[in-house]
Amino acid sequence: MSGEAVIETRALSKVYRDFWGRQKVRALKALDLEVNKGEIFGLLGPNGSGKTTTIKLLLGLLFPTDGQALIFGKPATDVSKNERIGYLPEESYLYKFLNAEETLDFYGRLFDIPADVRKERIDKLIKLVKIDGARKRQLREYSKGMTRRIGLAQALINDPDLILLDEPTSGLDPIGTREMKDMILDLRDQGKTVVMCSHLLADVQDVCDRIAILHQGELKELGRVDSLLTVEDVTQIRARGLSDACRDEIKGVISRHEGELLECDNPTTTLEDLFLSIVSDSEARPGRRVVAEAAPTPTN
């Protein structure tokens, strides 16, 4: 991260009002944020916490009730900033009778991208999001996961400096989710800034450098993911090949120093890692079932 602020919000607030101007919902309350160049920033919170409202305020699709949002040092309402922004909404609104190539060509024309550059970029993006085999199929035949992939390609057609992703893994299977997260990490490696909006904790933990936790429109927590997840008063020790005598000795040392042993057990993998490992092994050796080695049956 460069420390150069790409997004700044200052006491940003949004109130939705009814027909008579009475306050109906306070969706966002005095939000103060900074997102730096070259980082993946996560907006985390339950449904209705103000994440999508924040994204729309940054895009200039909504006007704030109070406060200010700046993108690249310009007010969010300045439309000239949009040339440098890519946006993947929670629900992709695409023309169902166009195929992938035609869809990306249409959005490329909106940015006045020259034809030769447009053609090269379309081919690269279709391969990036792994829908090369369906590039000629109409979008109405796409699954939700495939629609998510073409939506990401659409968000990247203008080679943006800032990418706003609203629930990017929605509708994706575990493999597609992992690939989406890898693509987001690759965007950061290219020096781009990513704001990722999600209520899925695992997705945010895997890819984000910093997060902001919103609840009922208020900022509840802000900081680096590794710092926020560190439990300061607990020390974790991992080792392999310990005998029972060694385990007992370690427990004795902890007890003599007035410590409390919370856990001494074997670590476990995650369901995601197990699933991806099995699928990967199955692709390498089709027809072979991957099973854990069975424990020997005790005999009398």
Protein Blocks (a to p, Z undefined) as FASTA:
>chain_A
ZZiafbdcehiacddddfkopafbdfbghiacdddehiacdddddehilpmmmmmmmnop
accfbdcddeehiafklmklmmmpccddfbdcddfkbcfklmmmmmmmmnopafklmmmm
mmmmmmmnopmlmmmpcfklpcfklmmmmmmmmmmmnopabdcdehklgoiafklmmmmm
mmmmmmmmnopacddddfbfklmmmmpmbdcddeehiafbgcdfklmmpcfkbccdddeh
iafklmmmmmmmmmmnopacfbdcdddddfklmmmmmmmmmmmmghiacdddddddddZZ
